[in-house]
Amino acid sequence: MMFLLVTAPVGADDPVELLNQEERLWLESLGRPLIVGTDRDYRPYNFLDENGRLSGVAGDYVHLLEEKLQIQFDLKTYPSFAASLEGARNREFDLLPILIAAPERKSYLDFTQPVFETKDRIFVRQDGESASNLRDLAGRRVGLVEGFALQATLERDYPQVEVVTFPNEVDGLLALSLGSVDAYVSEVGTASYYIQREAITNLRLVGEVVSFDPQTVGTRNDFPELGHIIGKGLAAISPEEHAEIQRRWINIGGVDPTELSQLWRRVAIALFVAFLALIAMSIWTMSLRRVVARRTGQLENELVERKMVEAAKERLAVAVEQSAEFVVIVDTAGDIEYANLAFVEALGGQSLQGRAFDSVITWNSSNPLEDPFRAVRDRGNWTGRVSLAGDEQLAADVRLTISPIFDQGKLNGYVATGRDVTREEQLEAQLRQSEKLSALGTLAGGIAHDFNNLLVPILGYTDLIRRRSPESSATHLQAIAEASERARDLVERILMFGQGETGNPEPLDLRLEIEGSISFLRSVISKTIELKDDLRDVGAVMADRSQVQQILLNLCTNASDAMAVSGGTLSITLESRTVDQQTAHELDLRPGNYAVLKVSDTGVGMSDDIQARIFEPYFTQKQQAKGTGLGLATVHGIVSQCGGTIVVRSTPGEGSQFQVLLPTVDVRPSQPGQRIQDMPQGRGQMIMLIDDDELVLDALRVMLEGLGYAVSSWSSPTSALDAFRRDPQSVDLVLTDLSMPGVTGVQLAEEVHSIRAELPLAIMTGNKSQSHEYPARWIAKPMTLQSLAECVQEMLGGATLATASCPDDSEPPNP
């Protein structure tokens, strides 16, 4: 039988649709009906009627859930309650309709809000020793049905009691009647039914188990969505419907209505026998006295039970009040009705009754638009992080759980429980800091190695230029420039990885970007490698253009290195994919449309151990001179910042495939702009240049003078300020370094602008993370001659040129 959804139009008398579209889609995704598991005969709570349908309390609730949720269930039965629990543990069905939320069951089941409460009673033989509670059963053999929640309680809290389990109630009650056990614990309605059916006459009720465990519906805990769905169905059951089930099955002592005719026949026989007994007045008098005595005993037992209940309530109140955990009861309007001592003291001992719960806490939920109380009504509970809104000295982070309070099926308020996790957060922060320091050691070693390699050609070719003939200078200078660019790129990758920079994201046509890079790849990969591509239109993605090129270049370079010895095939494909809810959960993504870039090779492949570490910074399998270990780590950082993920599949000896999933956006892609290639020239304007590094100062002075500007260079910021104060009108532009001894670039800029507010000024820095939100131009070191020329020209009032090295005033780099 397949799962049925109601698709007919909803009329005036049709049931209300409780489930949203996402929940309906989840039910359809199962591809099968939901299955209810139960034992075959535990009256009056669950048993099969003459047609094989589930009946009793469980049957009524299952039928109401089918009606409210507009779904149908399949039924799977078991010979005993213990067998049904084993079936639940093995995921053989989806929900158990009636059971207690015992701690040992929470490893495989979730539990809904309470449906109703049951009371377990203690039975002994007529000639047996009395017992008013479980403690009085010490040293006795006590029977109960195998798998019941009370079994774990007895074995844990009452080791003096010898527990004897039975597969069903009949076997247990008969064992007590025959003397195999000294006492038997059962729910009174169920026990009374089987005592009547089996005509057991030598048992009596003597005590009650004080703890009242509510009966709930248990659902598979690997299907959290199912718990929310069943919770909605139960919440839709009206108090009148709950009361009708109680009246039908529980309040009549557990008698099966399908067997009422048989019961009435027994009653008729009993009345006939009683009529014959009444013939003799003496017998009638004696019977009357016995009835009075029995009723008196029952009233005494009820009085004892009532006192025990009151004592239990008092103990519970004391336990809650003295608990180190926070316990708060909130009414449906959101006002505090009760707060235990721990919560009151955490807020400085002030009175909280009647205050709004929102006024004493600050919600720190990952979804700021989520209403926790609405979430409780929709899903059955809410768990998240909050902060106490008290004095700063009392500030604390709290892990809070809010659950509903139902009274006869109607929401009557909420109970919030929590604990102070401030110390735990501090310890976690210390651990993260320790891990960062460890990672810095690895990073420093990699940086030292890579920079030493880069300095070899720079220093070597510089020495050759000084010593050899001018004819070879151009070749050596080209090598110096290439090594310098590699050093600059290495610094950029380190900063991007360490600071989580996202570049300048814009809507890009991913197919065009990749097509533009493939022509470059064909010229740099080995001729022994065949390059294939299959690029389809996937729309726009929000990313930085240079970072997209970096992703493709890193992945293809690694693939080429994997096939360097024997050659092979490098495949690049681009396609669209729609990620559904289940796949999104597996990949830690949002459901939606994605562009999928696949880079595959037929190289040496990777083992599982290698795959587990490929995204770690400075982890590499390449020779030391061929890789820094930052490539894949940087790719992973870029993809994560774009809201995507990377899926890696590789088998040793069979090659590797990297799948990059990037979310698409419904906007028109931007087109690559055309850079102005002409080198802007100056007209003798005076530029004040300040940098404490003499080598950098000389290089920048030569570059600016070569562009046609007059330069006044200073290695001391204080001396430069003195000169500026003497003649501020002689300067047309100020270029200053950020990090200098004595006076920083920002301080110097503030002093200059206090004298001439309109004077153009730019601050240079080799580390953009050190930039300050000061309204000046910011220039990233190292800069090319072209970018320096364009930036200076723009600041002096020339043509407006958009360059990456000289951002606009209104958008200073973030620290």
VOGU-3710 file (C-alpha; in Angstrom, 3 decimals, decimal comma):
1> mmfllvtapv> 0,000/0,000/0,000  1,548/3,306/-1,085  1,397/6,515/0,956  -1,754/8,443/0,053  -1,959/12,224/-0,162  -5,292/14,065/-0,249  -5,379/15,953/-3,557  -9,078/16,696/-3,885  -10,160/20,365/-3,671  -10,802/21,483/-0,102
11> gaddpvelln> -14,435/22,274/0,527  -16,193/23,924/3,382  -16,430/20,670/5,371  -13,048/19,256/4,384  -10,313/18,837/7,010  -7,773/21,624/7,449  -4,429/21,047/5,748  -1,897/20,894/8,635  1,253/20,044/6,708  3,197/22,528/4,606
21> qeerlwlesl> 4,556/21,781/1,165  8,033/20,920/2,466  6,587/18,312/4,858  4,420/16,800/2,093  7,452/16,581/-0,185  9,411/14,875/2,590  6,640/12,262/3,008  6,589/11,659/-0,749  10,369/11,298/-0,820  10,117/8,215/1,430
31> grplivgtdr> 8,587/6,296/-1,496  6,538/4,155/0,882  3,781/4,473/3,501  4,542/5,255/7,127  4,479/2,091/9,279  3,006/1,812/12,779  4,539/-0,894/14,979  2,752/-2,470/17,977  2,313/-5,694/19,932  -0,806/-7,716/19,133
41> dyrpynflde> -2,647/-7,778/22,459  -2,229/-5,257/25,273  -5,762/-4,261/26,141  -7,240/-1,739/26,397  -4,346/0,231/24,871  -3,656/-1,702/21,692  -5,034/-4,915/20,199  -6,338/-6,209/16,874  -10,107/-6,397/16,334  -11,893/-9,164/14,428
51> ngrlsgvagd> -10,961/-7,478/11,108  -7,247/-7,299/11,979  -7,337/-3,516/12,466  -5,541/-1,746/15,289  -8,015/-0,984/18,094  -7,991/0,350/21,650  -6,404/3,640/22,772  -3,560/3,341/20,232  -6,001/2,517/17,444  -8,131/5,595/18,154
61> yvhlleeklq> -5,113/7,914/18,169  -3,689/6,404/14,983  -7,062/6,810/13,211  -7,304/10,436/14,422  -3,761/11,131/13,137  -4,765/9,697/9,750  -7,789/12,004/9,718  -5,975/15,155/10,911  -2,855/14,723/8,740  -4,761/13,265/5,729
71> iqfdlktyps> -2,433/10,284/5,445  -2,683/6,519/5,964  -0,428/4,152/7,891  0,562/0,529/7,381  0,568/-1,778/10,435  3,332/-4,128/11,605  2,553/-6,273/14,657  4,784/-8,168/17,095  4,070/-11,004/19,537  5,136/-8,959/22,585
81> faaslegarn> 5,938/-5,433/23,695  9,661/-6,284/24,013  9,629/-7,549/20,424  8,059/-4,292/19,234  10,813/-2,307/21,003  13,445/-4,430/19,265  11,718/-3,692/15,962  11,904/0,037/16,727  15,603/-0,269/17,576  16,189/-2,011/14,193
91> refdllpili> 14,261/0,708/12,244  11,629/-1,838/11,069  8,846/0,756/11,322  8,392/4,495/11,806  6,398/5,060/15,007  5,151/3,376/18,179  1,756/4,844/19,096  1,710/4,475/22,906  4,802/4,288/25,133  6,744/6,098/27,848
101> aaperksyld> 9,706/8,325/26,918  12,211/6,251/28,909  15,879/7,456/28,748  17,142/4,141/27,387  14,794/4,456/24,391  16,031/7,895/23,334  18,993/6,391/21,483  16,628/5,288/18,691  13,352/7,151/19,256  12,152/10,749/19,520
111> ftqpvfetkd> 9,022/11,453/21,594  6,103/13,794/21,033  4,261/15,857/23,606  2,413/13,756/26,246  -0,860/12,158/25,147  -2,147/11,012/28,539  -0,889/9,687/31,896  -1,114/6,167/33,291  -0,696/4,894/36,827  1,192/1,701/37,624
121> rifvrqdges> -0,163/-0,217/40,644  1,300/-2,956/42,855  -0,658/-6,256/43,110  -0,082/-9,117/45,578  -1,981/-12,282/46,483  -4,748/-12,108/49,061  -2,471/-13,774/51,585  0,644/-11,868/50,452  2,513/-9,173/52,345  1,326/-5,642/51,613
131> asnlrdlagr> 3,500/-2,939/49,957  2,600/0,725/49,504  5,515/1,664/47,207  8,492/0,232/45,318  10,812/0,589/48,318  8,621/-1,865/50,257  9,312/-4,529/47,615  12,963/-4,941/48,671  13,947/-8,624/48,916  10,931/-9,836/46,877
141> rvglvegfal> 10,487/-11,298/43,404  8,543/-8,689/41,417  7,052/-9,394/38,000  6,298/-7,038/35,095  6,090/-7,168/31,290  9,477/-7,353/29,558  10,601/-4,089/27,971  8,444/-1,790/30,125  10,136/1,471/31,169  9,737/0,556/34,839
151> qatlerdypq> 12,135/-2,355/34,357  15,117/-0,030/33,911  14,023/2,067/36,913  13,836/-0,969/39,182  17,179/-2,358/38,053  18,866/1,033/38,472  17,261/2,508/41,598  16,052/-0,591/43,524  18,794/-3,231/43,269  17,287/-5,053/46,293
161> vevvtfpnev> 14,247/-5,959/44,171  14,533/-9,150/42,087  12,904/-8,361/38,732  11,173/-11,194/36,845  9,922/-10,318/33,320  7,094/-11,907/31,337  6,190/-11,642/27,651  2,634/-10,435/28,432  0,240/-9,404/31,230  -1,620/-12,745/31,413
171> dgllalslgs> 1,530/-14,761/32,117  2,607/-12,274/34,782  -0,753/-12,160/36,607  -1,081/-15,969/36,523  2,465/-16,295/37,888  1,501/-14,027/40,820  -1,712/-15,990/41,405  0,239/-19,292/41,488  3,005/-17,901/43,767  5,868/-17,809/41,239
181> vdayvsevgt> 6,426/-14,141/42,103  5,657/-12,183/45,282  4,236/-9,062/43,622  3,312/-7,770/40,190  3,376/-4,185/38,811  0,956/-3,220/36,037  -1,294/-0,398/34,827  -4,552/-0,763/36,711  -6,859/-0,681/33,680  -4,944/-3,378/31,824
191> asyyiqreai> -4,538/-5,572/34,894  -8,254/-5,329/35,816  -9,245/-6,404/32,317  -7,103/-9,543/32,328  -8,004/-10,396/35,949  -11,685/-10,390/34,935  -11,076/-12,289/31,687  -8,992/-15,025/33,317  -11,239/-15,194/36,431  -8,305/-14,673/38,813
201> tnlrlvgevv> -9,807/-14,241/42,296  -6,899/-14,287/44,760  -5,196/-10,965/43,958  -5,491/-7,582/45,594  -4,212/-4,048/44,910  -1,959/-2,714/47,684  0,100/0,267/46,443  1,028/2,614/43,637  4,221/3,574/41,810  4,649/7,245/42,695
211> sfdpqtvgtr> 6,284/8,470/39,465  3,739/9,229/36,750  5,253/8,833/33,306  3,132/10,314/30,517  2,379/8,195/27,484  3,684/9,650/24,207  4,088/8,695/20,551  7,593/7,506/19,696  9,078/8,234/16,259  12,351/7,235/14,609
221> ndfpelghii> 15,021/9,699/15,720  16,751/9,503/12,319  13,548/11,073/10,864  13,316/14,384/12,814  10,806/15,629/10,242  8,434/12,798/11,223  8,421/13,918/14,873  7,375/17,426/13,789  4,594/16,013/11,556  3,165/13,701/14,251
231> gkglaaispe> 3,423/16,551/16,797  1,270/18,712/14,520  -1,310/15,941/14,242  -1,498/15,440/18,013  -1,789/19,187/18,578  -4,799/19,218/16,251  -6,693/16,642/18,362  -9,279/18,525/20,392  -9,757/18,169/24,165  -13,159/16,639/23,459
241> ehaeiqrrwi> -11,575/13,936/21,286  -8,954/13,200/23,987  -11,741/12,958/26,585  -13,778/10,628/24,372  -10,843/8,200/24,087  -10,368/8,316/27,873  -14,062/7,657/28,449  -14,226/4,853/25,910  -11,212/2,839/26,982  -9,623/3,927/30,247
251> niggvdptel> -12,320/5,218/32,599  -14,264/1,932/32,477  -11,386/-0,042/33,959  -9,926/-1,348/30,750  -12,933/-3,297/29,441  -12,916/-3,966/25,695  -16,182/-2,618/24,224  -16,125/-5,463/21,685  -16,453/-7,821/24,645  -19,099/-5,889/26,609
261> sqlwrrvaia> -21,772/-8,450/25,713  -19,689/-11,194/27,271  -19,123/-9,007/30,356  -22,846/-8,370/30,697  -23,505/-12,088/30,573  -21,052/-12,582/33,421  -22,683/-9,760/35,353  -26,096/-11,374/34,829  -24,833/-14,671/36,166  -23,295/-12,881/39,159
271> lfvaflalia> -26,602/-11,118/39,847  -28,495/-14,416/39,670  -26,103/-15,974/42,146  -26,431/-12,902/44,371  -30,238/-13,175/44,166  -30,108/-16,751/45,357  -27,757/-15,665/48,150  -30,192/-12,979/49,275  -32,750/-15,636/50,105  -30,932/-16,108/53,341
281> msiwtmslrr> -30,927/-12,892/55,417  -27,895/-13,892/57,359  -25,868/-14,415/54,204  -27,025/-11,031/52,906  -25,985/-9,326/56,159  -22,567/-10,934/56,111  -22,071/-9,982/52,468  -23,065/-6,390/53,226  -20,535/-6,190/56,041  -17,818/-7,550/53,785
291> vvarrtgqle> -18,663/-4,971/51,124  -18,507/-2,162/53,678  -15,192/-3,415/54,988  -13,790/-3,745/51,488  -14,938/-0,246/50,537  -13,453/1,134/53,730  -10,137/-0,463/52,829  -10,303/1,012/49,343  -10,949/4,486/50,752  -8,020/4,083/53,111
301> nelverkmve> -5,809/3,015/50,202  -6,974/5,990/48,143  -6,175/8,315/51,037  -2,692/6,847/51,297  -2,270/7,180/47,537  -3,390/10,798/47,636  -0,890/11,571/50,374  1,837/9,885/48,355  0,917/11,971/45,306  1,057/15,174/47,346
311> aakerlavav> 4,411/14,131/48,813  5,726/13,402/45,317  4,610/16,813/44,125  6,348/18,471/47,061  9,578/16,562/46,355  9,365/17,529/42,677  8,861/21,194/43,578  11,854/21,123/45,943  14,014/19,387/43,312  13,119/21,965/40,644
321> eqsaefvviv> 13,664/24,898/43,012  17,080/23,611/44,159  18,271/22,442/40,718  21,453/24,030/39,362  19,798/24,106/35,922  17,545/27,030/34,977  13,793/26,236/35,007  11,274/28,879/33,906  7,526/28,509/33,259  6,096/31,037/30,783
331> dtagdieyan> 2,418/31,586/29,975  1,030/31,742/26,430  1,426/35,547/26,420  5,187/35,224/27,022  5,173/36,356/30,678  7,073/34,512/33,435  4,836/32,564/35,838  7,643/30,814/37,740  11,462/30,902/37,818  13,550/28,635/40,023
341> lafvealggq> 16,232/29,898/42,403  19,148/29,276/39,988  17,586/31,495/37,291  16,631/34,240/39,759  20,159/34,343/41,229  21,693/34,411/37,730  19,778/37,668/37,162  20,876/39,247/40,427  18,071/38,039/42,722  15,422/40,374/41,289
351> slqgrafdsv> 11,740/39,425/41,206  10,811/37,952/37,815  7,182/36,863/38,174  4,948/38,670/35,691  7,839/40,064/33,641  8,095/39,363/29,913  10,505/36,521/29,222  11,973/38,553/26,329  12,969/41,314/28,786  15,438/39,140/30,728
361> itwnssnple> 17,129/37,300/27,854  18,624/38,131/24,473  17,957/35,667/21,670  21,150/34,600/19,884  19,506/32,301/17,341  21,271/31,757/14,006  17,961/32,832/12,403  17,091/36,272/13,874  13,646/36,198/12,234  12,654/32,952/13,946
371> dpfravrdrg> 10,108/33,189/16,767  11,113/30,473/19,292  7,591/30,184/20,709  6,147/29,781/17,210  8,794/27,128/16,560  7,610/25,275/19,702  4,024/25,354/18,468  5,064/24,152/14,999  7,764/21,590/15,859  7,117/20,633/19,472
381> nwtgrvslag> 10,277/22,214/20,946  13,039/24,785/20,343  16,698/24,654/21,340  19,170/27,497/20,900  21,568/29,986/22,474  20,505/33,005/24,525  22,221/35,543/26,759  20,954/36,800/30,098  19,970/40,471/29,797  21,140/41,460/33,266
391> deqlaadvrl> 24,087/43,409/34,698  27,328/43,062/32,707  28,934/41,355/35,711  26,149/38,756/35,563  26,289/38,241/31,775  26,134/34,579/30,810  25,636/32,452/27,695  22,841/29,930/28,168  21,893/26,811/26,209  18,064/26,924/26,355
401> tispifdqgk> 15,347/24,408/25,468  11,677/25,444/25,314  8,902/22,820/25,365  5,117/23,177/25,353  2,862/22,523/28,365  -0,464/20,897/27,457  -3,541/20,667/29,649  -6,082/18,181/28,259  -4,663/18,627/24,778  -4,703/22,451/24,904
411> lngyvatgrd> -1,527/24,549/24,972  -1,348/26,067/28,453  2,148/27,599/28,439  5,827/26,762/27,998  8,628/25,402/30,162  12,164/26,646/29,449  15,152/24,740/30,818  18,762/25,770/30,346  22,257/25,841/31,741  25,112/28,333/31,850
421> vtreeqleaq> 27,666/27,426/29,161  29,862/30,530/29,552  32,796/28,562/30,973  32,470/25,936/28,230  32,595/28,673/25,576  35,734/30,126/27,181  37,449/26,727/27,158  36,461/26,196/23,511  37,876/29,620/22,616  41,155/28,731/24,361
431> lrqseklsal> 41,281/25,453/22,425  40,674/27,240/19,118  43,427/29,741/19,959  45,820/26,873/20,704  44,957/25,275/17,357  45,564/28,603/15,585  49,015/28,908/17,178  49,852/25,377/16,056  48,717/26,182/12,508  50,866/29,354/12,531
441> gtlaggiahd> 53,954/27,208/13,108  53,200/25,170/9,986  52,391/28,347/8,049  55,646/30,068/9,100  57,713/27,108/7,923  56,021/27,108/4,546  56,398/30,874/4,125  60,122/30,747/4,981  60,744/28,017/2,430  58,746/29,647/-0,372
451> fnnllvpilg> 60,177/33,137/0,145  63,737/31,810/0,276  63,114/30,118/-3,084  61,687/33,361/-4,515  64,618/35,442/-3,237  67,159/33,246/-5,068  66,355/34,533/-8,601  65,720/38,083/-7,341  69,086/38,368/-5,567  70,991/36,306/-8,119
461> ytdlirrrsp> 69,844/38,158/-11,228  70,269/41,513/-9,492  73,921/40,630/-8,808  74,368/39,514/-12,425  72,970/42,833/-13,680  75,514/44,693/-11,568  78,455/42,574/-12,786  77,701/41,545/-16,398  77,209/43,261/-19,711  74,062/45,276/-20,498
471> essathlqai> 73,104/42,812/-23,264  71,883/40,211/-20,730  70,118/42,738/-18,474  66,700/42,424/-20,149  66,605/38,657/-19,611  67,661/38,968/-15,977  65,190/41,776/-15,335  62,378/39,655/-16,774  63,313/36,829/-14,396  63,352/39,271/-11,451
481> aeaserardl> 59,910/40,584/-12,427  58,468/37,065/-12,686  59,883/36,043/-9,283  58,544/39,251/-7,749  55,072/38,614/-9,161  55,157/35,087/-7,728  56,100/36,524/-4,332  53,248/39,051/-4,532  50,771/36,288/-5,501  52,009/34,136/-2,593
491> verilmfgqg> 51,353/36,988/-0,142  47,874/37,530/-1,612  47,029/33,844/-1,246  48,285/33,785/2,368  46,205/36,853/3,257  43,150/35,529/1,432  43,386/32,178/3,224  44,143/33,630/6,666  41,657/36,535/6,611  38,819/34,983/4,628
501> etgnpepldl> 38,796/37,726/1,972  36,107/37,431/-0,680  37,581/39,710/-3,382  35,073/41,770/-5,402  32,150/39,437/-6,153  29,979/40,283/-9,136  27,526/38,312/-11,320  29,694/36,393/-13,833  28,878/34,219/-16,841  30,831/31,171/-15,660
511> rleiegsisf> 30,952/29,585/-19,117  32,570/32,664/-20,702  35,071/32,981/-17,834  36,170/29,358/-18,174  36,335/29,527/-21,981  38,680/32,495/-21,667  40,992/30,552/-19,347  41,071/27,294/-21,352  43,049/28,866/-24,208  45,738/29,796/-21,684
521> lrsvisktie> 45,687/26,293/-20,184  46,304/24,662/-23,604  49,557/26,594/-23,908  50,946/25,672/-20,463  50,049/22,002/-19,923  52,232/19,225/-21,279  51,763/18,089/-24,894  51,352/14,522/-23,586  48,060/15,528/-21,951  44,874/15,730/-24,021
531> lkddlrdvga> 42,551/18,575/-22,945  38,819/18,045/-23,453  36,034/20,452/-22,535  32,231/20,380/-22,534  30,893/23,719/-21,324  27,178/24,396/-21,112  25,346/27,616/-20,321  24,685/27,688/-16,558  23,708/31,326/-16,020  25,382/33,694/-13,590
541> vmadrsqvqq> 27,270/33,038/-10,348  28,273/35,665/-7,772  32,090/35,531/-7,555  35,326/37,468/-8,093  36,645/37,130/-11,668  40,274/36,574/-10,648  39,252/34,021/-8,030  37,280/32,005/-10,612  40,405/31,902/-12,784  42,430/30,896/-9,715
551> illnlctnas> 40,054/27,983/-9,005  40,365/26,620/-12,551  44,142/27,172/-12,746  44,826/25,406/-9,420  42,615/22,406/-10,205  44,005/21,997/-13,746  47,609/22,441/-12,589  47,158/19,698/-9,987  45,507/17,440/-12,582  48,383/18,079/-15,011
561> damavsggtl> 50,976/17,251/-12,321  49,133/13,973/-11,594  49,659/12,945/-15,245  53,156/14,390/-15,703  54,888/10,990/-16,056  52,613/8,951/-18,319  50,317/11,589/-19,828  46,541/11,196/-19,994  43,309/13,144/-20,445  42,274/16,326/-18,634
571> sitlesrtvd> 38,500/16,926/-18,864  36,716/20,162/-17,991  32,912/20,153/-17,965  30,341/22,722/-16,860  26,678/21,899/-16,259  23,654/22,882/-14,184  22,224/20,907/-11,280  19,251/21,341/-8,964  20,138/20,328/-5,392  17,152/18,907/-3,482
581> qqtaheldlr> 16,559/19,000/0,275  18,198/15,628/1,021  21,295/16,261/-1,125  21,638/19,762/0,321  21,650/18,276/3,824  24,345/15,761/2,850  26,561/18,440/1,239  25,837/21,170/3,826  24,335/23,452/1,164  21,107/25,347/0,625
591> pgnyavlkvs> 18,603/23,698/-1,765  18,451/25,398/-5,171  20,161/25,698/-8,549  23,932/25,278/-8,842  26,613/25,483/-11,516  28,845/22,382/-11,397  32,439/22,667/-12,653  34,104/19,255/-12,991  37,872/18,869/-13,479  38,836/15,208/-14,085
601> dtgvgmsddi> 42,145/13,515/-14,828  43,363/9,988/-15,556  46,421/10,345/-13,332  47,759/8,521/-10,296  44,720/9,186/-8,026  44,734/9,574/-4,253  44,310/7,320/-1,237  41,684/8,015/1,423  44,362/9,342/3,789  45,589/11,844/1,205
611> qarifepyft> 42,012/12,946/0,355  41,385/13,700/4,021  44,220/16,288/4,065  44,248/17,888/0,602  42,543/21,108/1,793  44,962/21,675/4,698  47,281/24,705/4,233  50,843/23,776/3,262  50,026/20,104/2,798  51,383/18,977/-0,587
621> qkqqakgtgl> 52,535/15,776/-2,287  54,623/17,704/-4,802  58,340/18,253/-4,697  59,365/21,270/-2,639  60,195/23,408/-5,649  56,851/22,703/-7,375  54,201/23,663/-4,870  53,453/25,740/-1,789  50,559/23,667/-0,465  48,252/26,710/-0,518
631> glatvhgivs> 46,528/25,976/-3,841  43,676/23,688/-2,794  43,355/25,389/0,600  42,797/28,698/-1,213  40,345/27,088/-3,652  38,381/25,639/-0,764  38,251/29,045/0,943  37,044/30,791/-2,243  34,322/28,207/-2,915  33,099/28,324/0,694
641> qcggtivvrs> 32,909/32,129/0,599  30,763/31,879/-2,547  28,288/29,598/-0,711  29,380/26,448/-2,561  31,257/23,236/-1,854  33,814/20,848/-3,384  33,172/17,125/-3,889  36,264/14,958/-4,449  36,246/11,463/-5,923  39,519/9,629/-6,438
651> tpgegsqfqv> 40,837/6,069/-6,646  44,572/5,231/-6,594  45,707/4,397/-10,116  42,424/5,514/-11,737  42,568/9,312/-11,547  40,659/12,015/-9,685  37,633/14,263/-10,166  36,963/17,579/-8,415  33,375/18,883/-8,562  32,938/22,549/-7,640
661> llptvdvrps> 29,301/23,519/-6,899  28,552/27,270/-6,977  25,040/28,688/-6,430  23,596/30,514/-9,449  21,846/33,886/-9,210  18,949/35,179/-11,263  20,673/38,337/-12,520  22,334/39,354/-15,748  26,089/38,602/-15,786  28,471/41,547/-15,970
671> qpgqriqdmp> 30,838/41,756/-18,949  34,624/42,132/-18,601  35,613/45,796/-18,841  38,339/47,166/-21,031  41,375/48,551/-19,152  42,954/51,774/-20,304  46,429/50,816/-21,377  47,884/54,337/-21,914  50,327/55,368/-19,200  49,097/58,703/-17,688
681> qgrgqmimli> 51,886/61,284/-17,391  52,327/64,141/-14,913  53,000/67,826/-15,632  55,501/68,601/-12,911  53,080/68,536/-9,943  54,772/68,312/-6,563  54,244/65,033/-4,687  55,326/64,647/-1,039  56,403/60,984/-0,603  56,877/59,519/2,918
691> dddelvldal> 58,101/55,955/3,656  60,515/54,806/6,386  61,959/52,038/4,131  64,766/53,701/2,110  64,689/51,055/-0,666  60,935/51,450/-1,153  61,234/55,260/-0,932  63,907/55,378/-3,649  61,966/52,987/-5,930  58,744/55,013/-5,656
701> rvmleglgya> 60,607/58,315/-6,158  62,198/57,003/-9,382  58,813/55,692/-10,623  57,034/59,010/-9,960  59,821/61,148/-11,449  59,740/58,898/-14,522  56,034/59,694/-14,861  56,764/63,422/-14,967  56,160/64,461/-11,372  58,349/66,489/-8,988
711> vsswssptsa> 58,966/64,457/-5,826  59,884/65,536/-2,294  60,830/62,278/-0,530  61,053/61,789/3,258  62,040/58,746/5,338  61,015/60,492/8,587  57,279/61,269/8,982  57,995/63,923/11,655  60,453/65,748/9,374  57,932/65,562/6,527
721> ldafrrdpqs> 55,242/67,119/8,733  57,589/69,939/9,753  58,327/70,696/6,103  54,632/70,618/5,226  53,726/73,012/8,036  56,328/75,500/6,757  54,909/75,565/3,207  51,622/73,590/2,837  50,658/75,250/-0,472  53,724/73,928/-2,289
731> vdlvltdlsm> 52,431/70,320/-2,246  49,874/68,988/-4,776  49,578/65,402/-3,447  50,746/63,407/-0,387  51,668/59,691/-0,613  52,456/58,140/2,787  53,153/54,660/4,096  50,792/53,311/6,805  53,179/51,620/9,264  55,994/53,986/10,309
741> pgvtgvqlae> 57,794/54,549/13,624  56,593/57,464/15,733  53,787/58,661/13,460  51,482/56,307/11,542  50,140/57,070/8,097  46,641/57,701/9,493  47,990/60,149/12,111  50,011/61,941/9,454  46,931/62,160/7,189  44,832/63,626/10,009
751> evhsiraelp> 47,502/66,284/10,699  47,829/67,150/6,987  44,060/67,448/6,531  43,770/69,607/9,641  45,978/72,125/7,760  44,668/71,602/4,189  41,394/69,623/4,215  41,069/69,570/0,415  44,581/68,243/-0,300  44,598/64,812/-2,099
761> laimtgnksq> 46,248/62,167/0,067  46,793/58,412/-0,317  47,933/55,846/2,272  50,036/52,871/1,089  50,078/49,482/2,875  51,475/46,047/2,211  48,799/44,375/4,342  45,218/45,409/3,628  44,065/43,910/6,928  45,882/46,808/8,661
771> sheyparwia> 43,881/49,442/6,770  41,818/51,914/8,737  38,412/53,392/7,978  39,930/56,812/7,326  38,439/58,787/4,387  41,551/58,700/2,212  42,742/56,736/-0,806  44,309/53,373/-0,002  46,971/51,870/-2,299  47,996/48,210/-1,941
781> kpmtlqslae> 51,728/47,371/-2,086  53,340/46,249/-4,280  51,855/48,299/-7,101  52,696/48,324/-10,790  53,825/51,472/-12,579  50,571/51,468/-14,572  48,324/51,288/-11,476  50,392/53,960/-9,671  50,181/56,284/-12,673  46,424/55,866/-13,003
791> cvqemlggat> 45,767/56,385/-9,298  47,912/59,554/-9,061  46,339/60,933/-12,243  42,832/60,377/-10,861  43,615/62,004/-7,512  45,125/65,079/-9,196  41,918/65,587/-11,150  42,658/63,727/-14,353  40,463/61,127/-16,071  38,529/58,851/-13,702
801> latascpdds> 40,089/55,380/-13,913  38,737/52,404/-11,939  41,680/50,404/-10,615  41,902/47,644/-8,059  44,923/49,273/-6,481  43,252/52,565/-5,727  39,718/52,071/-4,315  37,165/54,851/-4,031  36,990/57,210/-1,020  33,600/55,952/0,058
811> eppnp> 34,754/52,351/0,359  37,973/52,129/2,396  39,245/48,576/2,896  37,843/46,890/5,979  40,257/46,053/8,768
//
